[in-house]
């Protein structure tokens, strides 16, 4: 017999217990790129735009795979809710196989990046830097996507703390590894303070030549390897193998792969399509106005990522909770948890919108190299501030859309949000961008 729904306070506690670590871990990759952008901003203003363009070019194809892999959470949580937790491991393993298949398919695309940026009309130097940075991240895509596949298993099992530990550790590794590789044994900007002195001494001791912006990409790939190793070690541990048979389900299974693609393709289409549209908007429309516009745009976009990625994490947590209660035949509880998740996301992203408007100057200045000329600094702050105001305008709408999409995934419905997102992104982002 189904148990009665929890009281609101316990419902909020249940959501926060799962969503807190999930939000932190889903923000992990964004924090890594934030760190990379902060480090390369000390190399010059144009490097910020190049890092943004290269990072997005690497993220667009991975987002398609991410959309497919996210439904691992759905199958694992539904099986757990139905008392069949041992069936979840096979979905995680086949998610890893899918991750590696995608990573191989990305290789030809990575070699096409120089041509893509040249055709977009980006300045020659910035286009070369963007292509090189994007290629490094694409070559490490197998690690990043495998990490997401294993992480979705722990989300579905409501053990997000495991992924939280991995994410925090990886970000610490990324901060130091990227810093050391960017500056090597060369000069380190004085405004980096104690951290700068530490990475400078390590770079001197290791006799590493400065790698510049490419070094930040290598650091991110190394950190991603660490982020994969921690949950994978627990996934394969004797305890988890005894409880969930995690070691016996490693072989590719067509029924499981078919299930993931059957349910996940709309999510993959939705995420991939949205990233393609944002890529067109940022790389072709914004960056086409010049290096200053590109850098200002990517500064604003970086803060936008810090705003929406926690809500993506809340959406993932919502998927796990809704999947659990749908598996337990309690759709009324699933619906109440979904609406509670929407309210939390609106509060968070609404506050982010206020911060974007009130502190727009300070937020943009954080990424401006102190050596930048006064004229260039003023232009970056003006452009970046305008873009942050525009970003603030859609925060609440983004919150509702993302979390409700996660709730629908938990219930097994991925087609409607996928189609709706595809249509609106092409009409509004691409069509509206060109019109404006």
PyMOL commands that set and color helices and strands:
alter all, ss='L'
color gray80, all
select helices_A, chain A and resi 8-26+28-43+45-69+71-81+85-111+113-119+124-139+141-156+160-183+190-206+213-235+238-244+254-289+291-327+331-358+360-365+374-393+395-410+415-435
alter helices_A, ss='H'
color red, helices_A
deselect
rebuild
show_as cartoon
